[in-house]
Amino acid sequence: MKVFADYHHGGLYHYLHILFVQRLGWELFRPIGLEWAKLGIWQYSERPDTQKQYLDPVNCVLKPDGYYYWRDSAEEIDHKCLTFEQFKKMDIDLILSSVCQHEVSFKYLQKRFNPEAQ
């Protein structure tokens, strides 16, 4: 199972990682790349510095599997990240919005690219 969730708080994302990755053995992804904000899908903040903080892949490592990974040193976990182009090509099983700003845009993602996703 593949889960796509937003990231805005280290502790909450750590909990999602514990539940989906460690406990259930699923894959957990989050958005990376400023295209998410430019397209109006990532709406947590309109501030360019905040968008860069959460979406800029400059602090990520692109690994041989083709995914960007961001190390959360405070929570001691690696975030597996998807660009918008990767998301469009992937079958996602669950799309999870943890902030109200993403409810409408994540529903659009589900309807447009992964209609079978919950």
N, CA and C atoms as an extended XYZ file, in Angstrom:
354
Properties=species:S:1:pos:R:3:atomname:S:1:resname:S:1:resid:I:1 pbc="F F F"
N         0.847       -1.182        0.000 N   MET     1
C         0.000        0.000        0.000 CA  MET     1
C         0.892        1.245        0.000 C   MET     1
N         0.438        2.237       -0.751 N   LYS     2
C         1.175        3.485       -0.866 CA  LYS     2
C         0.309        4.622       -0.329 C   LYS     2
N         0.895        5.391        0.589 N   VAL     3
C         0.204        6.505        1.223 CA  VAL     3
C         0.921        7.795        0.838 C   VAL     3
N         0.139        8.794        0.444 N   PHE     4
C         0.671       10.121        0.156 CA  PHE     4
C         0.076       11.072        1.182 C   PHE     4
N         0.943       11.758        1.927 N   ALA     5
C         0.482       12.684        2.966 CA  ALA     5
C         1.294       13.964        2.912 C   ALA     5
N         0.693       15.034        3.375 N   ASP     6
C         1.440       16.283        3.457 CA  ASP     6
C         2.310       16.273        4.713 C   ASP     6
N         3.229       17.203        4.759 N   TYR     7
C         4.139       17.331        5.892 CA  TYR     7
C         4.134       18.773        6.347 C   TYR     7
N         3.818       18.973        7.618 N   HIS     8
C         3.901       20.320        8.172 CA  HIS     8
C         4.388       20.319        9.616 C   HIS     8
N         4.480       19.136       10.220 N   HIS     9
C         4.889       19.045       11.619 CA  HIS     9
C         5.649       17.738       11.818 C   HIS     9
N         6.868       17.847       12.307 N   GLY    10
C         7.725       16.681       12.451 CA  GLY    10
C         7.130       15.565       13.286 C   GLY    10
N         6.549       15.900       14.432 N   GLY    11
C         5.975       14.887       15.310 CA  GLY    11
C         4.807       14.166       14.672 C   GLY    11
N         3.958       14.900       13.971 N   LEU    12
C         2.810       14.270       13.304 CA  LEU    12
C         3.281       13.355       12.185 C   LEU    12
N         4.229       13.817       11.394 N   TYR    13
C         4.725       12.973       10.307 CA  TYR    13
C         5.435       11.738       10.863 C   TYR    13
N         6.113       11.900       11.978 N   HIS    14
C         6.758       10.754       12.625 CA  HIS    14
C         5.709        9.721       13.028 C   HIS    14
N         4.595       10.199       13.571 N   TYR    15
C         3.499        9.292       13.932 CA  TYR    15
C         2.982        8.557       12.693 C   TYR    15
N         2.791        9.278       11.583 N   LEU    16
C         2.341        8.641       10.347 CA  LEU    16
C         3.351        7.593        9.887 C   LEU    16
N         4.633        7.899       10.031 N   HIS    17
C         5.696        6.965        9.657 CA  HIS    17
C         5.630        5.706       10.531 C   HIS    17
N         5.447        5.898       11.820 N   ILE    18
C         5.337        4.747       12.731 CA  ILE    18
C         4.151        3.878       12.336 C   ILE    18
N         3.004        4.501       12.104 N   LEU    19
C         1.790        3.750       11.765 CA  LEU    19
C         1.907        3.056       10.418 C   LEU    19
N         2.160        3.808        9.378 N   PHE    20
C         2.101        3.249        8.026 CA  PHE    20
C         3.340        2.437        7.639 C   PHE    20
N         4.519        2.913        7.975 N   VAL    21
C         5.754        2.250        7.543 CA  VAL    21
C         6.176        1.161        8.523 C   VAL    21
N         6.341        1.543        9.772 N   GLN    22
C         6.868        0.593       10.744 CA  GLN    22
C         5.843       -0.455       11.170 C   GLN    22
N         4.613       -0.034       11.405 N   ARG    23
C         3.618       -0.982       11.904 CA  ARG    23
C         2.935       -1.774       10.795 C   ARG    23
N         2.516       -1.076        9.722 N   LEU    24
C         1.753       -1.741        8.665 CA  LEU    24
C         2.619       -2.197        7.490 C   LEU    24
N         3.848       -1.701        7.396 N   GLY    25
C         4.735       -2.096        6.308 CA  GLY    25
C         4.395       -1.454        4.975 C   GLY    25
N         3.673       -0.338        5.000 N   TRP    26
C         3.301        0.364        3.786 CA  TRP    26
C         4.394        1.370        3.427 C   TRP    26
N         4.244        2.006        2.262 N   GLU    27
C         5.145        3.078        1.854 CA  GLU    27
C         4.451        4.413        2.111 C   GLU    27
N         5.208        5.366        2.642 N   LEU    28
C         4.694        6.695        2.937 CA  LEU    28
C         5.498        7.713        2.145 C   LEU    28
N         4.799        8.570        1.428 N   PHE    29
C         5.426        9.599        0.602 CA  PHE    29
C         4.875       10.961        0.985 C   PHE    29
N         5.684       11.968        0.724 N   ARG    30
C         5.230       13.353        0.878 CA  ARG    30
C         5.691       14.148       -0.340 C   ARG    30
N         5.090       15.321       -0.582 N   PRO    31
C         5.477       16.103       -1.763 CA  PRO    31
C         6.848       16.751       -1.613 C   PRO    31
N         7.543       16.862       -2.741 N   ILE    32
C         8.804       17.608       -2.812 CA  ILE    32
C         8.847       18.306       -4.170 C   ILE    32
N         9.404       19.481       -4.176 N   GLY    33
C         9.490       20.264       -5.411 CA  GLY    33
C         8.531       21.436       -5.370 C   GLY    33
N         9.005       22.587       -5.770 N   LEU    34
C         8.193       23.804       -5.709 CA  LEU    34
C         7.017       23.785       -6.684 C   LEU    34
N         7.023       22.855       -7.625 N   GLU    35
C         5.906       22.746       -8.573 CA  GLU    35
C         4.579       22.519       -7.847 C   GLU    35
N         4.616       21.799       -6.724 N   TRP    36
C         3.390       21.568       -5.950 CA  TRP    36
C         2.724       22.893       -5.569 C   TRP    36
N         3.516       23.859       -5.154 N   ALA    37
C         2.971       25.162       -4.765 CA  ALA    37
C         2.596       25.985       -5.986 C   ALA    37
N         3.426       25.951       -7.020 N   LYS    38
C         3.150       26.721       -8.235 CA  LYS    38
C         1.830       26.299       -8.872 C   LYS    38
N         1.496       25.010       -8.770 N   LEU    39
C         0.247       24.508       -9.337 CA  LEU    39
C        -0.946       24.706       -8.401 C   LEU    39
N        -0.706       25.231       -7.207 N   GLY    40
C        -1.790       25.484       -6.253 CA  GLY    40
C        -2.247       24.248       -5.511 C   GLY    40
N        -1.481       23.190       -5.535 N   ILE    41
C        -1.858       21.961       -4.829 CA  ILE    41
C        -1.377       22.023       -3.382 C   ILE    41
N        -0.130       22.426       -3.184 N   TRP    42
C         0.398       22.611       -1.835 CA  TRP    42
C         0.056       24.025       -1.422 C   TRP    42
N        -0.863       24.175       -0.443 N   GLN    43
C        -1.376       25.489       -0.078 CA  GLN    43
C        -1.169       25.830        1.387 C   GLN    43
N        -0.286       25.120        2.034 N   TYR    44
C        -0.050       25.350        3.465 CA  TYR    44
C         0.316       26.798        3.744 C   TYR    44
N         1.091       27.414        2.851 N   SER    45
C         1.471       28.814        3.012 CA  SER    45
C         1.742       29.416        1.641 C   SER    45
N         1.411       30.689        1.489 N   GLU    46
C         1.711       31.403        0.251 CA  GLU    46
C         3.090       32.054        0.296 C   GLU    46
N         3.730       32.028        1.445 N   ARG    47
C         5.043       32.658        1.598 CA  ARG    47
C         6.112       31.835        0.883 C   ARG    47
N         6.868       32.454       -0.026 N   PRO    48
C         7.911       31.728       -0.750 CA  PRO    48
C         8.946       31.071        0.158 C   PRO    48
N         9.289       31.722        1.278 N   ASP    49
C        10.283       31.131        2.171 CA  ASP    49
C         9.746       29.867        2.850 C   ASP    49
N         8.463       29.853        3.164 N   THR    50
C         7.855       28.664        3.768 CA  THR    50
C         7.725       27.555        2.729 C   THR    50
N         7.320       27.911        1.519 N   GLN    51
C         7.242       26.916        0.449 CA  GLN    51
C         8.607       26.283        0.218 C   GLN    51
N         9.631       27.094        0.204 N   LYS    52
C        10.983       26.585        0.001 CA  LYS    52
C        11.390       25.668        1.155 C   LYS    52
N        11.038       26.050        2.372 N   GLN    53
C        11.382       25.257        3.556 CA  GLN    53
C        10.827       23.831        3.461 C   GLN    53
N         9.589       23.695        2.984 N   TYR    54
C         8.930       22.393        2.958 CA  TYR    54
C         9.072       21.647        1.631 C   TYR    54
N         9.297       22.362        0.541 N   LEU    55
C         9.227       21.725       -0.771 CA  LEU    55
C        10.528       21.721       -1.578 C   LEU    55
N        11.477       22.558       -1.234 N   ASP    56
C        12.698       22.645       -2.027 CA  ASP    56
C        13.536       21.379       -1.848 C   ASP    56
N        13.848       20.688       -2.936 N   PRO    57
C        14.603       19.437       -2.810 CA  PRO    57
C        16.098       19.631       -2.559 C   PRO    57
N        16.548       20.870       -2.379 N   VAL    58
C        17.979       21.120       -2.223 CA  VAL    58
C        18.557       20.388       -1.002 C   VAL    58
N        17.772       20.190        0.027 N   ASN    59
C        18.244       19.495        1.230 CA  ASN    59
C        17.933       18.010        1.212 C   ASN    59
N        17.546       17.513        0.055 N   CYS    60
C        17.207       16.097       -0.092 CA  CYS    60
C        18.317       15.375       -0.838 C   CYS    60
N        18.263       14.072       -0.736 N   VAL    61
C        19.189       13.223       -1.475 CA  VAL    61
C        18.371       12.419       -2.479 C   VAL    61
N        18.754       12.485       -3.743 N   LEU    62
C        18.118       11.672       -4.775 CA  LEU    62
C        18.830       10.327       -4.791 C   LEU    62
N        18.117        9.290       -4.429 N   LYS    63
C        18.725        7.960       -4.314 CA  LYS    63
C        18.504        7.161       -5.596 C   LYS    63
N        19.225        6.048       -5.752 N   PRO    64
C        19.120        5.244       -6.975 CA  PRO    64
C        17.714        4.739       -7.292 C   PRO    64
N        16.838        4.647       -6.271 N   ASP    65
C        15.474        4.196       -6.544 CA  ASP    65
C        14.631        5.280       -7.221 C   ASP    65
N        15.209        6.477       -7.421 N   GLY    66
C        14.519        7.553       -8.126 CA  GLY    66
C        13.729        8.495       -7.236 C   GLY    66
N        13.740        8.261       -5.934 N   TYR    67
C        13.006        9.107       -5.005 CA  TYR    67
C        13.960       10.028       -4.252 C   TYR    67
N        13.443       11.204       -3.901 N   TYR    68
C        14.167       12.099       -3.026 CA  TYR    68
C        13.905       11.670       -1.582 C   TYR    68
N        14.936       11.784       -0.751 N   TYR    69
C        14.804       11.486        0.670 CA  TYR    69
C        15.269       12.692        1.466 C   TYR    69
N        14.488       13.046        2.455 N   TRP    70
C        14.841       14.146        3.347 CA  TRP    70
C        15.000       13.578        4.744 C   TRP    70
N        16.132       13.858        5.363 N   ARG    71
C        16.422       13.344        6.700 CA  ARG    71
C        15.870       14.290        7.751 C   ARG    71
N        14.951       13.788        8.558 N   ASP    72
C        14.419       14.534        9.694 CA  ASP    72
C        15.255       14.125       10.897 C   ASP    72
N        16.278       14.915       11.187 N   SER    73
C        17.197       14.544       12.256 CA  SER    73
C        16.546       14.631       13.633 C   SER    73
N        15.562       15.496       13.806 N   ALA    74
C        14.879       15.599       15.097 CA  ALA    74
C        14.081       14.331       15.402 C   ALA    74
N        13.420       13.793       14.393 N   GLU    75
C        12.595       12.594       14.578 CA  GLU    75
C        13.346       11.314       14.221 C   GLU    75
N        14.540       11.478       13.646 N   GLU    76
C        15.398       10.359       13.253 CA  GLU    76
C        14.727        9.400       12.265 C   GLU    76
N        14.095       10.004       11.256 N   ILE    77
C        13.499        9.218       10.173 CA  ILE    77
C        13.818        9.894        8.839 C   ILE    77
N        13.744        9.117        7.772 N   ASP    78
C        13.882        9.642        6.424 CA  ASP    78
C        12.513        9.752        5.788 C   ASP    78
N        12.236       10.899        5.197 N   HIS    79
C        10.988       11.101        4.464 CA  HIS    79
C        11.210       10.697        3.024 C   HIS    79
N        10.364        9.843        2.506 N   LYS    80
C        10.404        9.467        1.095 CA  LYS    80
C         9.496       10.441        0.355 C   LYS    80
N        10.046       11.114       -0.643 N   CYS    81
C         9.336       12.232       -1.266 CA  CYS    81
C         9.033       11.981       -2.738 C   CYS    81
N         7.930       12.586       -3.191 N   LEU    82
C         7.512       12.478       -4.589 CA  LEU    82
C         7.433       13.857       -5.225 C   LEU    82
N         7.978       13.972       -6.412 N   THR    83
C         7.723       15.162       -7.217 CA  THR    83
C         6.302       15.036       -7.776 C   THR    83
N         5.806       16.123       -8.317 N   PHE    84
C         4.469       16.081       -8.907 CA  PHE    84
C         4.430       15.102      -10.081 C   PHE    84
N         5.475       15.098      -10.893 N   GLU    85
C         5.531       14.172      -12.034 CA  GLU    85
C         5.525       12.723      -11.573 C   GLU    85
N         6.243       12.416      -10.507 N   GLN    86
C         6.241       11.052       -9.975 CA  GLN    86
C         4.861       10.679       -9.445 C   GLN    86
N         4.227       11.618       -8.753 N   PHE    87
C         2.898       11.361       -8.210 CA  PHE    87
C         1.910       10.997       -9.316 C   PHE    87
N         1.956       11.758      -10.413 N   LYS    88
C         1.006       11.531      -11.509 CA  LYS    88
C         1.120       10.127      -12.090 C   LYS    88
N         2.304        9.529      -12.031 N   LYS    89
C         2.542        8.212      -12.623 CA  LYS    89
C         2.351        7.058      -11.641 C   LYS    89
N         2.163        7.358      -10.374 N   MET    90
C         2.131        6.324       -9.353 CA  MET    90
C         0.703        5.989       -8.934 C   MET    90
N         0.464        4.728       -8.671 N   ASP    91
C        -0.810        4.309       -8.097 CA  ASP    91
C        -0.724        4.474       -6.587 C   ASP    91
N        -1.477        5.419       -6.079 N   ILE    92
C        -1.515        5.706       -4.647 CA  ILE    92
C        -2.791        5.087       -4.092 C   ILE    92
N        -2.696        4.476       -2.916 N   ASP    93
C        -3.852        3.836       -2.302 CA  ASP    93
C        -4.591        4.753       -1.333 C   ASP    93
N        -3.856        5.644       -0.683 N   LEU    94
C        -4.447        6.522        0.320 CA  LEU    94
C        -3.811        7.901        0.204 C   LEU    94
N        -4.645        8.924        0.111 N   ILE    95
C        -4.181       10.309        0.066 CA  ILE    95
C        -4.688       10.985        1.332 C   ILE    95
N        -3.750       11.500        2.116 N   LEU    96
C        -4.078       12.018        3.440 CA  LEU    96
C        -3.668       13.475        3.576 C   LEU    96
N        -4.644       14.315        3.858 N   SER    97
C        -4.386       15.718        4.130 CA  SER    97
C        -4.447       15.921        5.640 C   SER    97
N        -3.378       16.465        6.212 N   SER    98
C        -3.379       16.704        7.660 CA  SER    98
C        -3.562       18.184        8.006 C   SER    98
N        -3.707       19.022        6.991 N   VAL    99
C        -4.023       20.438        7.215 CA  VAL    99
C        -5.209       20.814        6.322 C   VAL    99
N        -6.068       21.670        6.841 N   CYS   100
C        -7.294       22.003        6.111 CA  CYS   100
C        -7.019       22.674        4.769 C   CYS   100
N        -5.889       23.358        4.630 N   GLN   101
C        -5.570       24.037        3.370 CA  GLN   101
C        -5.420       23.059        2.204 C   GLN   101
N        -5.189       21.789        2.488 N   HIS   102
C        -4.962       20.814        1.424 CA  HIS   102
C        -6.164       19.925        1.128 C   HIS   102
N        -7.235       20.084        1.848 N   GLU   103
C        -8.378       19.191        1.655 CA  GLU   103
C        -8.906       19.225        0.229 C   GLU   103
N        -9.138       20.390       -0.318 N   VAL   104
C        -9.711       20.517       -1.664 CA  VAL   104
C        -8.692       20.093       -2.722 C   VAL   104
N        -7.467       20.555       -2.597 N   SER   105
C        -6.461       20.235       -3.620 CA  SER   105
C        -6.076       18.754       -3.589 C   SER   105
N        -6.050       18.138       -2.424 N   PHE   106
C        -5.748       16.712       -2.365 CA  PHE   106
C        -6.915       15.883       -2.894 C   PHE   106
N        -8.131       16.367       -2.734 N   LYS   107
C        -9.288       15.691       -3.329 CA  LYS   107
C        -9.184       15.763       -4.854 C   LYS   107
N        -8.724       16.898       -5.373 N   TYR   108
C        -8.477       17.026       -6.810 CA  TYR   108
C        -7.445       15.991       -7.269 C   TYR   108
N        -6.346       15.848       -6.520 N   LEU   109
C        -5.325       14.852       -6.860 CA  LEU   109
C        -5.935       13.460       -6.943 C   LEU   109
N        -6.776       13.154       -5.983 N   GLN   110
C        -7.411       11.832       -5.942 CA  GLN   110
C        -8.304       11.637       -7.167 C   GLN   110
N        -9.158       12.588       -7.448 N   LYS   111
C       -10.087       12.450       -8.574 CA  LYS   111
C        -9.363       12.428       -9.916 C   LYS   111
N        -8.346       13.261      -10.075 N   ARG   112
C        -7.670       13.420      -11.359 CA  ARG   112
C        -6.663       12.307      -11.660 C   ARG   112
N        -5.907       11.887      -10.651 N   PHE   113
C        -4.790       10.978      -10.909 CA  PHE   113
C        -4.928        9.600      -10.262 C   PHE   113
N        -5.670        9.484       -9.188 N   ASN   114
C        -5.799        8.221       -8.470 CA  ASN   114
C        -7.242        8.016       -8.006 C   ASN   114
N        -8.166        7.848       -8.935 N   PRO   115
C        -9.576        7.770       -8.549 CA  PRO   115
C        -9.911        6.601       -7.634 C   PRO   115
N        -9.072        5.584       -7.598 N   GLU   116
C        -9.337        4.437       -6.723 CA  GLU   116
C        -8.814        4.665       -5.298 C   GLU   116
N        -8.039        5.724       -5.110 N   ALA   117
C        -7.452        5.997       -3.791 CA  ALA   117
C        -8.531        6.421       -2.806 C   ALA   117
N        -8.290        6.112       -1.568 N   GLN   118
C        -9.173        6.549       -0.480 CA  GLN   118
C        -8.689        7.884        0.037 C   GLN   118
